[in-house]
């Protein structure tokens, strides 16, 4: 059956807000609308029998299982959070500090050493998840002092191959344990 042969049907409307406006749930002539994961198909038509199965998957939500990533080769989480979480084909790495994994102490008090240690720790977390630096698509850097931006960039550039990940950098009022820097990232699994 050709699309042009489909008969027009009534588009359900819903009240939006408290203003009494009425808004269509869907526009077009495909014969279905999706509201909170529920498909509304035009009943008693050949469309329902012919095309509904093809469109049914459009409104079906896929479930994904999140998996905790943990490695002894990076500092343990300082609170009720994971070093990283894998979901579907992404890895979300929590903020990493420049702590030595075995001692839980900062490698030193300067931003260069902390940056280097953070990126080593992050590499171990990425490896434990099945990713690496080239898999990283987004990083966020939090600095205690934005004047350290240039020093951090010099070290950061050694770890991320072209094309470099998207990135945001912020100066923050304070970081856990009075750190000079914290970095988090998102990576895509191969």
Secondary structure, DSSP 8 states (H G I E B T S, - for coil): --GGG-------EEEETTTTEEEES--SSSSEEEETTEEEE-SSSHHHHHTHHHHHGGG------EEEE--TTS---SSSS-SEEEETTEEEEEEE-SB-TTT-SBS-SSHHHHHHHHHHHHHHHHHHHT--GGGEEEEEEEES-GGGHHHHHHHHTTT--SS--EEEEEE-S--GGG-SEEEEEEEE--
